[in-house]
Amino acid sequence: MSDKVTMKRSRQRDAIIAFLKTRKDHPTADIVYQEIRNTIPNISLGTVYRNLAQLSERGEILRLPCDGKVDHFDADIRPHYHFICNQCGCVKDIHLPYANMLDQQASEEFDGIITKHSLLFEGLCSDCTQSE
């Protein structure tokens, strides 16, 4: 039996997932809200936040707590790495092979069970380095 309880399908949740699947820039909840309002005008910001939280808790999307202020969201749930620009705050995928051996190495140094890892690179994006 699965630990996940079946979540009732909703128009709002379907719209959020569909929107995230079209994006590679890892939007914030506010950006998701602004976009979803175009198709569902009466949706509330609270509904968007609640659905994003539920979807990330269930592993259907990734929640990226990038800069300590605001979370970004990603529909690509495959193991991969991310970059955040310290100047403009953009979030991008880093296309490196996922290093499974890090889990094993960390397990050797940790008294517990490691099942996965996430890695966030920081620096300046190409747009910000060109504007300097």
C-alpha positions in Angstrom: 0.0 0.0 0.0 1.3 3.4 -0.9 2.1 6.1 1.7 0.6 8.7 -0.6 -3.1 9.4 -0.2 -4.8 9.9 -3.6 -5.4 13.6 -4.0 -8.6 14.6 -5.7 -8.0 16.0 -9.1 -8.7 19.7 -9.5 -8.8 22.2 -12.3 -6.5 24.6 -10.3 -3.9 21.8 -9.6 -4.0 20.7 -13.3 -3.4 24.3 -14.4 -0.5 24.8 -12.1 1.2 21.6 -13.2 0.6 22.4 -16.9 2.0 25.9 -16.4 5.1 24.6 -14.6 5.8 22.1 -17.4 6.1 24.9 -19.9 8.7 26.8 -17.9 12.4 26.3 -17.6 13.0 29.4 -15.4 11.7 27.9 -12.1 9.0 30.5 -11.3 8.0 31.6 -7.8 4.5 31.1 -6.4 3.6 34.7 -7.2 4.5 34.2 -10.9 2.5 31.0 -11.0 -0.4 32.9 -9.4 -0.2 35.7 -11.9 -0.2 33.3 -14.8 -3.0 31.0 -13.5 -5.2 34.0 -13.0 -5.3 34.5 -16.8 -7.2 31.2 -17.1 -8.8 30.9 -13.7 -9.6 34.6 -12.7 -11.1 33.7 -9.3 -8.2 31.6 -8.0 -6.7 33.0 -4.8 -3.0 33.3 -4.0 -3.7 31.0 -1.0 -5.0 28.3 -3.3 -1.9 28.5 -5.4 0.4 28.3 -2.4 -1.6 25.4 -0.9 -1.5 23.5 -4.2 2.2 24.1 -4.7 2.9 22.9 -1.2 0.8 19.7 -1.7 2.3 19.0 -5.1 5.9 19.4 -3.7 5.1 17.3 -0.6 3.8 14.5 -2.9 6.9 14.7 -5.1 5.0 15.8 -8.2 7.0 19.0 -8.4 10.2 20.3 -6.9 10.3 23.1 -4.3 13.6 25.0 -4.5 14.3 27.1 -1.5 17.0 29.1 -3.3 17.7 32.4 -1.6 16.2 32.1 1.8 13.4 34.5 0.9 11.2 32.9 -1.8 10.8 29.3 -3.1 11.0 28.5 -6.8 9.2 25.6 -8.4 10.2 23.0 -11.0 8.1 20.5 -12.8 11.2 18.4 -13.7 11.4 16.0 -10.8 14.3 14.0 -12.2 17.4 14.3 -10.0 19.3 17.3 -11.3 21.2 20.4 -10.1 20.4 24.1 -10.0 22.1 27.4 -10.2 20.9 30.7 -8.7 22.3 34.1 -9.7 23.4 36.1 -6.7 22.6 39.3 -8.6 19.3 38.9 -10.4 18.0 35.8 -8.6 17.3 33.8 -11.7 17.3 30.0 -11.3 18.5 27.7 -14.0 19.2 24.0 -14.4 22.8 22.8 -14.4 23.1 19.9 -16.9 25.6 17.6 -15.1 25.2 13.9 -14.6 23.6 13.2 -11.2 26.3 12.0 -8.9 24.8 9.0 -7.1 28.2 8.2 -5.6 27.8 11.3 -3.4 24.9 9.6 -1.6 27.2 6.6 -0.9 30.1 8.8 0.2 28.0 10.8 2.5 26.4 7.6 3.9 29.9 6.5 4.9 30.4 9.7 7.0 26.8 9.9 8.4 25.1 7.8 11.1 21.7 7.6 9.3 20.2 6.8 6.0 20.8 9.1 3.0 18.4 8.6 0.1 19.2 11.5 -2.2 20.9 14.9 -2.3 20.4 18.3 -3.9 23.0 20.7 -4.9 22.6 24.5 -5.6 25.4 26.3 -7.4 25.6 30.1 -6.9 27.3 32.9 -8.9 26.5 35.3 -11.7 24.4 34.3 -14.7 25.5 35.1 -18.2 23.1 38.1 -18.4 24.6 39.6 -15.3 28.2 39.0 -16.3 27.6 40.8 -19.6 26.0 43.8 -18.0 29.0 44.5 -15.8 
